[in-house]
Structures are given as C-alpha cells and as structure tokens.
Amino acid sequence: MAARTPAGEPGSLTGAFGLLGFSGRFGNPYESGDLDDPEEHPVPEGLYRWARPGAAGTAEELTIGFKSGTPVSVDGAELPLVELITTLNRRVGRHGIGRFSGLEHLAGGEKVLEVREMPAALLLLRTARHLETAVLEAETIREKMHLEQIWVREALEGRWFGELRRASQNFMESCAEGVTGTVTWQLTGHGADTRAIRAEAPRYVRSREEWERRSVAAESSPALTRHPLGRTYA
C-alpha cells in the first residue's frame, strides 16, 4: 500500500508491525498501532530502516563539509544534497545513531507519541551548530536559537507565507553566510563524537595555554588601568 510523505516522496505503510510509517529521504516517522500508548510502547528493532546498531561492526570517522550554511561534502567528496543525505542516513544509521521518540503536540492541546529515525538530520544539525559556534558571536547565536523556534512554529502552524517566518528566515540566512568549514566525527555504537572542527573564518583559539598567557600579560600591562568593576582600559 503506497503513501506520500508531506514532501511528496514515496513512502510505505509499515503494516507488518501494526504501525503507520512514512519513508522519506530525510527521515522516517512511525506512529499508531503499538505506539498509541506513551506509557507502554515497545518498538520492534525490525522497524528501523537505517538506524540499526551493530550494522557497522567497527567505529569509523566521517567528515561533513559546509559552505555558506549548506552541507556540500562527505569525506571531501562534493555531493548533491539528496545524495549527501542518502549517504549519511546509511553511514550514520549503521551505528544505531539517529533514533528519536517523543510526544507531538496536537491542535487541541493533546499529545501523541511518535517515533522517528533521522540519522542524516541529526549529524547535519550538530555539524551546523558546531560551525556556527566557531564563526558567530555568542549573542548572535543566542538570538538565532530563539528565532529558530519561531521559524518552526510559523511553518508548522501554517504561516509559511507570513512575514514573521520570512523575517526570521532572513536573519538565519544572514547568519549562515559565514558558516563554512568541516567537522570530523567518530561514529560508534555509543554515539557520535567530534574529532576535528575546522572553520574557514574561526573565532576559536587553537592554543588555550597561549591565549591565557597573552590574557595574563595584557591584564598586568602597565599601560592598562583596572576598572573597579574588573574591566581594563588604557
């Protein structure tokens, strides 16, 4: 029996488990059937298409590249976006990474349980956040995180063409312009850990010891006078 995801991608109903599931390129949500009751919802291992622990056998490293806020490469090889997502779903998922479960909000205030697998989405979002942190000012990041929730709410509640969604997206696109670089991950059955964060225009220091020495030297410089509140000025 065929189904369609919201994005129009072909999907299928997971009838073998009595659950409703839509298969798309970016993620697979599962609901209903045995997942109706949040207080008791065993999830069959065979349900998952990508996120299957132990499929990889051993740990592996993987590098994701971004250019101006857009994912463009895996392990240095530039890929079209659809192929990049497909590759990450397979490689990240075979370590069992990318499973989610939680309560979804309904229009009347009720909540329903939904289980998802989104290996590519998980690592892409985490990669983007690391690179944003590397290049953006702290205050900009804080405001962006707030506007992300506004963008999601406006989109989910049907106001895609509203000015608030457009305004919040303009802000985020402006932030994304400088988000260029790579993040290398080590993937294991226990999760994903960073091994290298390299930004094109970073704000990070590469030697904390050296930075601390310079900071101490600047603090003790006779050319600077200490302000009563702890600041220094010439």
N, C-alpha and C positions, 0 to 999 in steps of 0.2 A: 504494500500500500504506500503510495507516494505522498509526500508532504512538501511544503515550501517553507523555508525559513523567512524571517522578515526581510532579509536582504535578497530574497529571490533565489537562493542557492538550493539545489535539490537536496532533499533530506529523506529520512525514513522513520517510520514508527517502530519503536522497539517493543513489539508485541510479545516477544518471547519471554519478557520479564514482567509483563503487565504494566509497563511504564510507557509514558509518552516522551519521545525524544526526537529532536530535530538535529540533523547532522549538517553543519556548515563548515566553511573553510576556517573560520576564526574560533569557533567553539561549539561544543555540544551541550545543550541543556537537557536535563531529564526531570520529569515530574509525573504526578498522578500515580495510580496503582499503589504499589507498596510504599511509595514516597508520600502518600497523602497525609500520614500522621507524623508530625515532627517529633513526637515523644517516643516513637519506635519506627525506625526506617532502615532496615538492613539494605545495603547496596551491593548487588552481585558484582564480583570482580569482572565477570564477562561483559558487563555493561559498557565498560570504558573502551573506547576505540584507540586512543593514543596513550593516555596516562596509565601505563601498566608497569608497576615496579618489577625490577629484575630483568626486564627485556633487554637492557643494555649489557648486563653482565659485569662490566667494569666502569670505573669513573672515566670521564672524558672532559677535555677542555673545548670550549666553544667561544668564539669571538663575534660579537654583533657590532656592526658599524652603522652610525647615524650621520646624516648630512642635513643640516638646517632643520633638525627636528623630525626627519623622516628616516625610517630604517632602510638601509640600502645594501647591506652586505652581511654575509655569514662566512667567517674564517677568511676574510679578504676577498672573497668572490662576490662581485656585484650580482644581485638577483632582482628580477621583477618582484613587486610586492607580494603577489599571490604565491609565487614560487618560494619566496622567503618565508612566508607564513607556513606553507606546507612543510618546508624543510624543518622549521623549528618545532612544529607540532610533533613531527616524527622523532627528532633527535632529543628534544627536551622531555617529551612524553615517555620515552622508553626507560627513563629513570623514575617514573612514577610521579613526576613533578607536574603540577597544574590542575589538581583536583580542588574543587570548591563545593561547599554546601552551606546553605543559609536560608533565611526567611526573606521572602519577597513581599513588598507592600502591595496591597490591593486598593482600588479606588475608595472603597467604603471604610478603610482603616484596618481591615483584617490582614492577616499574614498567611502565606502559604510557603511550603518547603520547596526548594528547587536545588538540584544537584547539577554541577557543571564540570566540564573538563575544558581547560583553555591553556595548554602548555605554552604556546607561542605568545599569547596575550600576556601571560604572567611575566615572562622574561623580557618581553619588549617594554612593558611598563616599568619594570625595575631598572632596565638599562637606561631608558629615557630619564628617569628620576636621578640616577647617578650622574649622568652627563649634565642635566640641568643644575644639579647641586654644584658641579665642578665649574660652571661658567656664569651662573646668575648670582646677583646679590641676594643675601639672605631675606631681605624684606620683599623682594620681588617674588621669591619662591613662596613665601607665606601667603602673599596675595593670590598667586596663581593657584595654590591648593584650594583656597576658598572659592575662586571663580570656577574651578573645575567642577565643584559640586553644583554650582548654579547652572553651568552648561548642561550637565547630566539631567538635572531636574527639568530644565526647559525642554530638552529633547524628549525625555520620557513622557512628559505631560502634554505633548502635542503642540508645543510652541516653537517648532523648528524655524519658522519664518519670522519669529518675533524679534524685536530689536534687542532685547536683553541677551538672547542666545547669540546674535550676531556681534554684539559689543563684547561679550565675554570671549568669544572665539577670536576676535581681532586682537585682544590682549594676549591670548595664548600663542597666536601665530607670531606676534611680535617677539615674544619670549623665545620661540623656537628657532628664530633666525640664527642664533649663535650656538645652537646645540649640535655640535659636530665633533665626532670622536668615536672611540671604540671602548667596549667593556668586554673583558675576557672572564668567562665563568668556568668554574669547575662543577660539573654535574655528577651527583652521586645519588644513591637511593635515599640519602638523608636530606637532599635539597640542592640548592644552587648557591655557591659562594663566589664572591669576586676574587679574581687573581690579578687583574690589572684594569685601571681606569685611566684612559688617555683622552684628554680633551684638546681640541685644536687651539683654543684660547682660554686656558685654565686660570682659575683664581687660587688653586691649591698650591701649597708649598711642597717641594719634593724632599726637603730635609728639615724635619721639625727641630732637630737639635740646632742647626744653623740659624733657623728663624728665631729660636729662643735666645741664642747668643746675641743676634742683632737687636732683638727687642730689649734685652737687658742693657746692652750698650747704649741704645737710644734713651732708655729711662734714666741712665746715670750720666748722660752727657751734660757738661756744664752749660751748654748753650740752651738747655731747656730748663724751665722752672715748673715745679709741680703745683698744680691747681689744688685747692683744698678738697675738691671732690674726687681727686685721684687722676685727673687728666693732666696732660703736659702741654706746654705751649712755649714758643720761642720768646 
